[in-house]
Amino acid sequence: MKQAGMVLLALALAAAAWWWFTAEMPRREHARIEAAEAAAIQARRADSLYRWRDDAGNLHVSDTPPKGRKYERIRKTPRDGIEVDGHRG
């Protein structure tokens, strides 16, 4: 009788481990990846300014992108090193 109880306990533990590795772990990993991606997007937005022109051609720089208008996203913090841009315009 004691041996049957141990076998049942071992089967229950095996079933729990199977469930954990096939259902719970992938779900948690997916949630962790989604949270990391959301944090990265939020960090990029926090480090961004938006440069755009209004209908009169005036240049604006704001911390939120304009609606219905083309804009350029620029970083608030410079990158390490020297950046050379040959575009003039």
CNS distance restraints for C-alpha pairs under 8 A (distance, minus, plus):
assign (resid   1 and name CA) (resid   5 and name CA) 6.46 0.50 0.50
assign (resid   2 and name CA) (resid   6 and name CA) 6.41 0.50 0.50
assign (resid   3 and name CA) (resid   7 and name CA) 6.29 0.50 0.50
assign (resid   4 and name CA) (resid   8 and name CA) 6.16 0.50 0.50
assign (resid   5 and name CA) (resid   9 and name CA) 6.10 0.50 0.50
assign (resid   6 and name CA) (resid  10 and name CA) 6.08 0.50 0.50
assign (resid   7 and name CA) (resid  11 and name CA) 6.15 0.50 0.50
assign (resid   8 and name CA) (resid  12 and name CA) 6.15 0.50 0.50
assign (resid   9 and name CA) (resid  13 and name CA) 6.17 0.50 0.50
assign (resid  10 and name CA) (resid  14 and name CA) 6.07 0.50 0.50
assign (resid  11 and name CA) (resid  15 and name CA) 6.10 0.50 0.50
assign (resid  12 and name CA) (resid  16 and name CA) 6.16 0.50 0.50
assign (resid  13 and name CA) (resid  17 and name CA) 6.09 0.50 0.50
assign (resid  14 and name CA) (resid  18 and name CA) 6.07 0.50 0.50
assign (resid  15 and name CA) (resid  19 and name CA) 6.16 0.50 0.50
assign (resid  16 and name CA) (resid  20 and name CA) 6.12 0.50 0.50
assign (resid  17 and name CA) (resid  21 and name CA) 6.17 0.50 0.50
assign (resid  18 and name CA) (resid  22 and name CA) 6.05 0.50 0.50
assign (resid  19 and name CA) (resid  23 and name CA) 5.57 0.50 0.50
assign (resid  19 and name CA) (resid  24 and name CA) 6.85 0.50 0.50
assign (resid  20 and name CA) (resid  24 and name CA) 4.83 0.50 0.50
assign (resid  20 and name CA) (resid  25 and name CA) 5.93 0.50 0.50
assign (resid  21 and name CA) (resid  25 and name CA) 5.44 0.50 0.50
assign (resid  21 and name CA) (resid  26 and name CA) 7.39 0.50 0.50
assign (resid  22 and name CA) (resid  26 and name CA) 6.84 0.50 0.50
assign (resid  23 and name CA) (resid  27 and name CA) 6.35 0.50 0.50
assign (resid  24 and name CA) (resid  28 and name CA) 6.15 0.50 0.50
assign (resid  25 and name CA) (resid  29 and name CA) 6.09 0.50 0.50
assign (resid  26 and name CA) (resid  30 and name CA) 6.04 0.50 0.50
assign (resid  27 and name CA) (resid  31 and name CA) 6.23 0.50 0.50
assign (resid  28 and name CA) (resid  32 and name CA) 6.10 0.50 0.50
assign (resid  29 and name CA) (resid  33 and name CA) 6.19 0.50 0.50
assign (resid  30 and name CA) (resid  34 and name CA) 6.22 0.50 0.50
assign (resid  31 and name CA) (resid  35 and name CA) 6.16 0.50 0.50
assign (resid  32 and name CA) (resid  36 and name CA) 6.20 0.50 0.50
assign (resid  33 and name CA) (resid  37 and name CA) 6.17 0.50 0.50
assign (resid  34 and name CA) (resid  38 and name CA) 6.16 0.50 0.50
assign (resid  35 and name CA) (resid  39 and name CA) 6.14 0.50 0.50
assign (resid  36 and name CA) (resid  40 and name CA) 6.17 0.50 0.50
assign (resid  37 and name CA) (resid  41 and name CA) 6.26 0.50 0.50
assign (resid  38 and name CA) (resid  42 and name CA) 6.15 0.50 0.50
assign (resid  39 and name CA) (resid  43 and name CA) 6.08 0.50 0.50
assign (resid  40 and name CA) (resid  44 and name CA) 6.18 0.50 0.50
assign (resid  41 and name CA) (resid  45 and name CA) 6.23 0.50 0.50
assign (resid  42 and name CA) (resid  46 and name CA) 6.15 0.50 0.50
assign (resid  43 and name CA) (resid  47 and name CA) 6.27 0.50 0.50
assign (resid  44 and name CA) (resid  48 and name CA) 6.29 0.50 0.50
assign (resid  47 and name CA) (resid  75 and name CA) 5.66 0.50 0.50
assign (resid  47 and name CA) (resid  76 and name CA) 5.25 0.50 0.50
assign (resid  47 and name CA) (resid  77 and name CA) 6.76 0.50 0.50
assign (resid  48 and name CA) (resid  63 and name CA) 6.73 0.50 0.50
assign (resid  48 and name CA) (resid  73 and name CA) 6.24 0.50 0.50
assign (resid  48 and name CA) (resid  74 and name CA) 5.57 0.50 0.50
assign (resid  48 and name CA) (resid  75 and name CA) 4.71 0.50 0.50
assign (resid  48 and name CA) (resid  76 and name CA) 5.57 0.50 0.50
assign (resid  49 and name CA) (resid  61 and name CA) 6.55 0.50 0.50
assign (resid  49 and name CA) (resid  62 and name CA) 5.70 0.50 0.50
assign (resid  49 and name CA) (resid  63 and name CA) 4.75 0.50 0.50
assign (resid  49 and name CA) (resid  64 and name CA) 7.04 0.50 0.50
assign (resid  49 and name CA) (resid  65 and name CA) 7.93 0.50 0.50
assign (resid  49 and name CA) (resid  73 and name CA) 5.81 0.50 0.50
assign (resid  49 and name CA) (resid  74 and name CA) 5.21 0.50 0.50
assign (resid  49 and name CA) (resid  75 and name CA) 6.15 0.50 0.50
assign (resid  49 and name CA) (resid  76 and name CA) 6.37 0.50 0.50
assign (resid  50 and name CA) (resid  60 and name CA) 7.97 0.50 0.50
assign (resid  50 and name CA) (resid  61 and name CA) 5.40 0.50 0.50
assign (resid  50 and name CA) (resid  62 and name CA) 5.25 0.50 0.50
assign (resid  50 and name CA) (resid  63 and name CA) 5.99 0.50 0.50
assign (resid  50 and name CA) (resid  64 and name CA) 6.46 0.50 0.50
assign (resid  50 and name CA) (resid  65 and name CA) 5.59 0.50 0.50
assign (resid  50 and name CA) (resid  66 and name CA) 7.96 0.50 0.50
assign (resid  50 and name CA) (resid  71 and name CA) 6.24 0.50 0.50
assign (resid  50 and name CA) (resid  72 and name CA) 5.60 0.50 0.50
assign (resid  50 and name CA) (resid  73 and name CA) 4.65 0.50 0.50
assign (resid  50 and name CA) (resid  74 and name CA) 6.04 0.50 0.50
assign (resid  51 and name CA) (resid  59 and name CA) 7.12 0.50 0.50
assign (resid  51 and name CA) (resid  60 and name CA) 5.69 0.50 0.50
assign (resid  51 and name CA) (resid  61 and name CA) 4.45 0.50 0.50
assign (resid  51 and name CA) (resid  62 and name CA) 6.68 0.50 0.50
assign (resid  51 and name CA) (resid  71 and name CA) 5.57 0.50 0.50
assign (resid  51 and name CA) (resid  72 and name CA) 5.12 0.50 0.50
assign (resid  51 and name CA) (resid  73 and name CA) 6.41 0.50 0.50
assign (resid  51 and name CA) (resid  74 and name CA) 7.19 0.50 0.50
assign (resid  52 and name CA) (resid  59 and name CA) 5.81 0.50 0.50
assign (resid  52 and name CA) (resid  60 and name CA) 5.31 0.50 0.50
assign (resid  52 and name CA) (resid  61 and name CA) 6.48 0.50 0.50
assign (resid  52 and name CA) (resid  66 and name CA) 7.67 0.50 0.50
assign (resid  52 and name CA) (resid  69 and name CA) 7.69 0.50 0.50
assign (resid  52 and name CA) (resid  70 and name CA) 6.64 0.50 0.50
assign (resid  52 and name CA) (resid  71 and name CA) 4.63 0.50 0.50
assign (resid  52 and name CA) (resid  72 and name CA) 6.48 0.50 0.50
assign (resid  53 and name CA) (resid  57 and name CA) 5.28 0.50 0.50
assign (resid  53 and name CA) (resid  58 and name CA) 5.22 0.50 0.50
assign (resid  53 and name CA) (resid  59 and name CA) 4.50 0.50 0.50
assign (resid  53 and name CA) (resid  60 and name CA) 5.81 0.50 0.50
assign (resid  53 and name CA) (resid  71 and name CA) 7.71 0.50 0.50
assign (resid  54 and name CA) (resid  58 and name CA) 5.52 0.50 0.50
assign (resid  54 and name CA) (resid  59 and name CA) 6.82 0.50 0.50
assign (resid  54 and name CA) (resid  60 and name CA) 7.43 0.50 0.50
assign (resid  65 and name CA) (resid  71 and name CA) 7.04 0.50 0.50
assign (resid  66 and name CA) (resid  70 and name CA) 7.72 0.50 0.50
assign (resid  66 and name CA) (resid  71 and name CA) 7.22 0.50 0.50
